[in-house]
Amino acid sequence: AALAATLAVPIRTLRRWQAWWREQLAQTPLWCGAQGGFVPPVDLQQAPGSLLERFLGDAADALVALLRFLSPLTSRSCRLHEGG
């Protein structure tokens, strides 16, 4: 409830986001192919924080790197561009 209040999103939305990180991401071809490259292994029960910790740089750089990593999961029309 505190996180929902901090982010100003309904608890139902937070639960949906948690389910995506914990269950749906784990079943994607992207994750199945990439998970072995993370040492130590990422604990998806603690995602997205546990995954974000694997990317280097300050908070902004790490977030951009995480979003680039996830970009193949989006449609081609929404793909992140290298230039920003």
N, CA and C atoms as a LAMMPS dump frame, in Angstrom:
ITEM: TIMESTEP
0
ITEM: NUMBER OF ATOMS
252
ITEM: BOX BOUNDS ff ff ff
-5.0000000000000000e+02 5.0000000000000000e+02
-5.0000000000000000e+02 5.0000000000000000e+02
-5.0000000000000000e+02 5.0000000000000000e+02
ITEM: ATOMS id mol type element x y z
1 1 1 N 0.818 -1.191 0
2 1 2 C 0 0 0
3 1 3 C 0.873 1.27 0
4 2 1 N 1.996 1.204 0.739
5 2 2 C 2.878 2.371 0.785
6 2 3 C 3.493 2.647 -0.585
7 3 1 N 3.902 1.587 -1.283
8 3 2 C 4.465 1.768 -2.615
9 3 3 C 3.417 2.316 -3.576
10 4 1 N 2.206 1.814 -3.488
11 4 2 C 1.126 2.309 -4.339
12 4 3 C 0.888 3.792 -4.093
13 5 1 N 0.934 4.206 -2.85
14 5 2 C 0.74 5.619 -2.518
15 5 3 C 1.916 6.455 -3.018
16 6 1 N 3.129 5.949 -2.857
17 6 2 C 4.315 6.684 -3.306
18 6 3 C 4.295 6.895 -4.817
19 7 1 N 3.921 5.84 -5.552
20 7 2 C 3.898 5.916 -7.012
21 7 3 C 2.597 6.472 -7.566
22 8 1 N 1.62 6.632 -6.691
23 8 2 C 0.295 7.129 -7.083
24 8 3 C -0.343 6.236 -8.146
25 9 1 N -0.245 4.917 -7.915
26 9 2 C -0.904 3.948 -8.795
27 9 3 C -1.71 2.996 -7.916
28 10 1 N -2.797 2.461 -8.455
29 10 2 C -3.606 1.517 -7.669
30 10 3 C -2.833 0.237 -7.34
31 11 1 N -3.14 -0.366 -6.201
32 11 2 C -2.512 -1.618 -5.795
33 11 3 C -2.73 -2.684 -6.864
34 12 1 N -3.878 -2.691 -7.479
35 12 2 C -4.173 -3.658 -8.545
36 12 3 C -3.16 -3.544 -9.693
37 13 1 N -2.791 -2.33 -10.027
38 13 2 C -1.793 -2.107 -11.077
39 13 3 C -0.435 -2.636 -10.636
40 14 1 N -0.039 -2.37 -9.391
41 14 2 C 1.232 -2.886 -8.879
42 14 3 C 1.259 -4.406 -8.917
43 15 1 N 0.168 -5.036 -8.58
44 15 2 C 0.114 -6.508 -8.626
45 15 3 C 0.252 -7.017 -10.06
46 16 1 N -0.346 -6.319 -10.984
47 16 2 C -0.229 -6.7 -12.397
48 16 3 C 1.224 -6.551 -12.86
49 17 1 N 1.882 -5.454 -12.463
50 17 2 C 3.284 -5.245 -12.821
51 17 3 C 4.164 -6.338 -12.204
52 18 1 N 3.919 -6.665 -10.942
53 18 2 C 4.684 -7.724 -10.283
54 18 3 C 4.518 -9.055 -11.01
55 19 1 N 3.303 -9.37 -11.406
56 19 2 C 3.048 -10.618 -12.122
57 19 3 C 3.814 -10.637 -13.444
58 20 1 N 3.88 -9.5 -14.129
59 20 2 C 4.612 -9.464 -15.387
60 20 3 C 6.086 -9.762 -15.141
61 21 1 N 6.71 -9.09 -14.186
62 21 2 C 8.132 -9.301 -13.903
63 21 3 C 8.398 -10.711 -13.417
64 22 1 N 7.547 -11.247 -12.572
65 22 2 C 7.799 -12.549 -11.951
66 22 3 C 7.413 -13.726 -12.827
67 23 1 N 6.375 -13.575 -13.629
68 23 2 C 5.845 -14.723 -14.363
69 23 3 C 5.98 -14.586 -15.876
70 24 1 N 5.535 -13.501 -16.418
71 24 2 C 5.49 -13.372 -17.87
72 24 3 C 6.872 -13.131 -18.476
73 25 1 N 7.695 -12.279 -17.869
74 25 2 C 9.045 -12.055 -18.386
75 25 3 C 9.812 -13.373 -18.419
76 26 1 N 9.665 -14.169 -17.384
77 26 2 C 10.401 -15.432 -17.277
78 26 3 C 10.084 -16.392 -18.417
79 27 1 N 8.969 -16.22 -19.084
80 27 2 C 8.564 -17.128 -20.149
81 27 3 C 8.874 -16.605 -21.545
82 28 1 N 9.448 -15.42 -21.633
83 28 2 C 9.738 -14.863 -22.952
84 28 3 C 11.011 -15.477 -23.53
85 29 1 N 11.081 -15.589 -24.863
86 29 2 C 12.322 -16.063 -25.482
87 29 3 C 13.524 -15.183 -25.112
88 30 1 N 13.295 -13.88 -24.972
89 30 2 C 14.38 -12.975 -24.589
90 30 3 C 14.992 -13.416 -23.266
91 31 1 N 14.156 -13.619 -22.26
92 31 2 C 14.661 -13.983 -20.945
93 31 3 C 15.259 -15.381 -20.947
94 32 1 N 14.609 -16.313 -21.631
95 32 2 C 15.123 -17.688 -21.679
96 32 3 C 16.523 -17.72 -22.274
97 33 1 N 16.785 -16.869 -23.239
98 33 2 C 18.099 -16.836 -23.858
99 33 3 C 19.128 -16.028 -23.101
100 34 1 N 18.678 -15.054 -22.316
101 34 2 C 19.608 -14.124 -21.676
102 34 3 C 19.892 -14.421 -20.211
103 35 1 N 19.019 -15.142 -19.557
104 35 2 C 19.15 -15.282 -18.105
105 35 3 C 20.472 -15.901 -17.658
106 36 1 N 21.023 -16.799 -18.445
107 36 2 C 22.286 -17.429 -18.082
108 36 3 C 23.476 -16.493 -18.131
109 37 1 N 23.316 -15.343 -18.765
110 37 2 C 24.403 -14.375 -18.857
111 37 3 C 24.524 -13.474 -17.643
112 38 1 N 23.591 -13.583 -16.726
113 38 2 C 23.625 -12.741 -15.531
114 38 3 C 24.241 -13.529 -14.375
115 39 1 N 25.368 -13.015 -13.855
116 39 2 C 26.045 -13.645 -12.735
117 39 3 C 26.255 -12.598 -11.67
118 40 1 N 25.743 -12.809 -10.477
119 40 2 C 24.925 -13.938 -10.067
120 40 3 C 23.56 -13.898 -10.745
121 41 1 N 22.831 -15.012 -10.708
122 41 2 C 21.517 -15.053 -11.357
123 41 3 C 20.578 -13.979 -10.802
124 42 1 N 19.709 -13.503 -11.671
125 42 2 C 18.709 -12.504 -11.279
126 42 3 C 17.565 -13.216 -10.57
127 43 1 N 17.15 -12.685 -9.444
128 43 2 C 15.994 -13.207 -8.72
129 43 3 C 14.765 -12.462 -9.221
130 44 1 N 13.993 -13.085 -10.098
131 44 2 C 12.828 -12.398 -10.659
132 44 3 C 11.764 -12.102 -9.618
133 45 1 N 11.822 -12.769 -8.466
134 45 2 C 10.879 -12.43 -7.396
135 45 3 C 11.185 -11.046 -6.832
136 46 1 N 12.381 -10.537 -7.094
137 46 2 C 12.78 -9.208 -6.634
138 46 3 C 12.904 -8.216 -7.796
139 47 1 N 12.446 -8.621 -8.976
140 47 2 C 12.518 -7.761 -10.162
141 47 3 C 11.443 -6.674 -10.079
142 48 1 N 11.698 -5.547 -10.67
143 48 2 C 12.781 -5.239 -11.591
144 48 3 C 14.082 -4.81 -10.925
145 49 1 N 14.065 -4.579 -9.619
146 49 2 C 15.269 -4.099 -8.944
147 49 3 C 16.448 -5.033 -9.09
148 50 1 N 16.221 -6.337 -8.945
149 50 2 C 17.32 -7.295 -9.032
150 50 3 C 17.919 -7.339 -10.431
151 51 1 N 17.131 -7.053 -11.45
152 51 2 C 17.644 -7.006 -12.817
153 51 3 C 18.351 -5.672 -13.064
154 52 1 N 17.769 -4.605 -12.584
155 52 2 C 18.366 -3.281 -12.757
156 52 3 C 19.768 -3.217 -12.157
157 53 1 N 19.99 -3.924 -11.058
158 53 2 C 21.306 -3.939 -10.398
159 53 3 C 22.408 -4.502 -11.288
160 54 1 N 22.041 -5.254 -12.312
161 54 2 C 23.04 -5.891 -13.179
162 54 3 C 23.579 -4.946 -14.258
163 55 1 N 22.963 -3.782 -14.399
164 55 2 C 23.385 -2.828 -15.42
165 55 3 C 24.222 -1.734 -14.771
166 56 1 N 25.307 -1.384 -15.444
167 56 2 C 26.284 -0.451 -14.884
168 56 3 C 25.902 0.999 -15.106
169 57 1 N 26.534 1.864 -14.332
170 57 2 C 26.339 3.299 -14.46
171 57 3 C 25.484 3.846 -13.34
172 58 1 N 25.236 5.151 -13.43
173 58 2 C 24.361 5.762 -12.44
174 58 3 C 22.93 5.28 -12.687
175 59 1 N 22.011 5.711 -11.866
176 59 2 C 20.64 5.213 -11.951
177 59 3 C 20.041 5.418 -13.344
178 60 1 N 20.273 6.589 -13.928
179 60 2 C 19.71 6.88 -15.252
180 60 3 C 20.319 5.982 -16.325
181 61 1 N 21.639 5.81 -16.29
182 61 2 C 22.307 4.961 -17.279
183 61 3 C 21.864 3.505 -17.151
184 62 1 N 21.752 3.028 -15.928
185 62 2 C 21.322 1.652 -15.702
186 62 3 C 19.896 1.446 -16.199
187 63 1 N 19.031 2.412 -15.953
188 63 2 C 17.647 2.301 -16.408
189 63 3 C 17.569 2.279 -17.932
190 64 1 N 18.329 3.136 -18.584
191 64 2 C 18.357 3.149 -20.048
192 64 3 C 18.855 1.805 -20.574
193 65 1 N 19.888 1.254 -19.957
194 65 2 C 20.419 -0.039 -20.38
195 65 3 C 19.38 -1.143 -20.19
196 66 1 N 18.657 -1.109 -19.078
197 66 2 C 17.597 -2.094 -18.844
198 66 3 C 16.502 -1.97 -19.892
199 67 1 N 16.102 -0.758 -20.199
200 67 2 C 15.063 -0.557 -21.207
201 67 3 C 15.525 -1.022 -22.585
202 68 1 N 16.782 -0.793 -22.891
203 68 2 C 17.319 -1.298 -24.169
204 68 3 C 17.32 -2.82 -24.19
205 69 1 N 17.683 -3.425 -23.068
206 69 2 C 17.661 -4.881 -22.966
207 69 3 C 16.253 -5.413 -23.225
208 70 1 N 15.253 -4.751 -22.672
209 70 2 C 13.863 -5.19 -22.816
210 70 3 C 13.234 -4.804 -24.149
211 71 1 N 13.86 -3.927 -24.897
212 71 2 C 13.238 -3.38 -26.109
213 71 3 C 12.813 -4.431 -27.129
214 72 1 N 13.472 -5.593 -27.259
215 72 2 C 12.956 -6.581 -28.208
216 72 3 C 11.548 -7.092 -27.856
217 73 1 N 11.115 -6.866 -26.621
218 73 2 C 9.774 -7.296 -26.225
219 73 3 C 8.696 -6.347 -26.719
220 74 1 N 9.098 -5.173 -27.174
221 74 2 C 8.132 -4.19 -27.655
222 74 3 C 7.91 -4.371 -29.148
223 75 1 N 6.923 -3.685 -29.653
224 75 2 C 6.7 -3.745 -31.097
225 75 3 C 7.811 -2.978 -31.798
226 76 1 N 8.014 -3.289 -33.065
227 76 2 C 9.067 -2.601 -33.808
228 76 3 C 8.823 -1.103 -33.891
229 77 1 N 7.583 -0.691 -33.864
230 77 2 C 7.297 0.741 -33.974
231 77 3 C 7.67 1.485 -32.694
232 78 1 N 7.878 0.758 -31.603
233 78 2 C 8.217 1.381 -30.33
234 78 3 C 9.661 1.148 -29.915
235 79 1 N 10.45 0.547 -30.773
236 79 2 C 11.832 0.199 -30.455
237 79 3 C 12.627 1.445 -30.078
238 80 1 N 13.487 1.312 -29.074
239 80 2 C 14.339 2.429 -28.667
240 80 3 C 15.398 2.661 -29.729
241 81 1 N 15.694 3.892 -29.995
242 81 2 C 16.709 4.249 -30.96
243 81 3 C 18.019 4.513 -30.252
244 82 1 N 19.12 4.194 -30.865
245 82 2 C 20.437 4.373 -30.249
246 82 3 C 20.706 5.837 -29.896
247 83 1 N 20.202 6.756 -30.7
248 83 2 C 20.48 8.167 -30.47
249 83 3 C 19.71 8.778 -29.34
250 84 1 N 18.793 8.069 -28.736
251 84 2 C 18.061 8.628 -27.61
252 84 3 C 16.659 8.559 -27.797
